[in-house]
Amino acid sequence: MKLYTLIEYCLLLILAGLYFAFLGFQSKGATFIIGVIFLYVMINIFSKRLLPRYIPENKQVSVLSCVLLIIGTVFLTMLILTLLAI
């Protein structure tokens, strides 16, 4: 998997988790869908404009690293939500 794609997935997991926790479950219908689409578009723009400056374009990451980073992202999101709930 490319590192760009992995970073996009991790950012989407963190921001979507925060969105769903604070705003997503209160919104109804089209508002919810527009919010998710807006998050995806903003993350895509961020990754296409800023990441090429810092990371080589075709850098590959092993499967084990991908799984560990995605699990770590989910853990970090849950930790942030837990700390904010206290």
Summary of the structure (lengths in Angstrom):
residues: 86
radius of gyration: 14.5
end to end distance: 36.7
largest distance: 41.5
contacts: 212
relative contact order: 0.20
helix: 81%
strand: 2%
